[in-house]
Structure formats: C-alpha cells, structure tokens
Amino acid sequence: MSAEETEIALAKRAKQSSLILGALSSAQRNDGLQKIHDCLIAKQQEILAANKLDMRVTAHQSSKLTLLRLPSCSLRRVFYRNRL
C-alpha cells in the first residue's frame, strides 16, 4: 500500500469513527476517552520508545519517512463496545 493509499484509508477510518462518536451520549464519549487515556498511559513507555526509534530512523533516512507500527491498545474495541 502506498503512502497516499494509507493516508486515504486513515482518513476514511477517521470519518467512520466520527460518525460513531457522534451517536454516543456524552457519558459514553467520556468513558471512551477515559479508556483511551488509560491505554495511552499503560503503553506510554512503548510509545516513547517507538517514537525515539522513529526519530533515529528519520534522522538517518531524511529523504524518506518510515512509519513504525505503534503498540496496539485495541482502541477500536473501546468505542465499539460502547456503541448504541
């Protein structure tokens, strides 16, 4: 998948997510945001390590960006579980 195709796919997923979030109550959205917060805190060291590696790779290969896969927090599951 090219970088452009990846960007388009991510934009489509963001749009779908916005529709789901729009259908949730404030309490459900707040609960989902709290779960995202908890997941990010739990994975903080892994995220920072991946970012540090990405910065090193980018510094050595400045002509092309390398996207590294971050640890999965199953954030999609947080919102699908709270759907109406």
DRENLO-586385 format. One record per residue (C-alpha): residue in three letters; y, x, z. Coordinates in steps of 0.02 Angstrom, whole numbers, plus 50000, padded with zeros to 5 digits. Layout:
AlaYXZ;...
END
This chain:
Met500005000050000;Ser501695007149951;Ala503155008550071;Glu504024994149982;Glu502484983149995;Thr502344987350180;Glu504164982650208;Ile503924966050117;Ala502364962250217;Leu503264966150380;Ala504734955150330;Lys503554940650293;Arg502694942850462;Ala504394943150548;Lys504874926750461;Gln503234918550513;Ser503484924450691;Ser505244917450696;Leu504584900350646;Ile503284901050785;Leu504574906650913;Gly505744892850859;Ala504424879850900;Leu504164886151077;Ser505054879851231;Ser506234891651324;Ala504934893851460;Gln503594898551333;Arg504764910851245;Asn505244918651411;Asp503414920151459;Gly503034928451292;Leu504504940451310;Gln503924944951486;Lys502184948651419;Ile502924959551281;His503934968651414;Asp502384971351520;Cys501414977851370;Leu502794989851320;Ile502904996551498;Ala501004998451506;Lys500985007951339;Gln502605017451369;Gln501825034851377;Glu500785031951220;Ile502305025351126;Leu503375040051180;Ala502005052351131;Ala501825044250959;Asn503715044750938;Lys503765063150986;Leu502405067050859;Asp503285056750727;Met504895066450759;Arg503965082950738;Val503125077350578;Thr504775070950508;Ala505655087150551;His504325097050455;Gln504225084950310;Ser506025079150293;Ser505785074050112;Lys504555060250159;Leu504405049550315;Thr502715047450394;Leu502395031150483;Leu501195033150628;Arg500195018950699;Leu500755014550874;Pro499545008651007;Ser499094990350992;Cys499694978751129;Ser498994963151046;Leu500734955551047;Arg500214942850916;Arg498954936051041;Val500334933251169;Phe501254921251055;Tyr499764912650977;Arg499084908851150;Asn500744900351192;Arg500924890151033;Leu501224871451049;
END
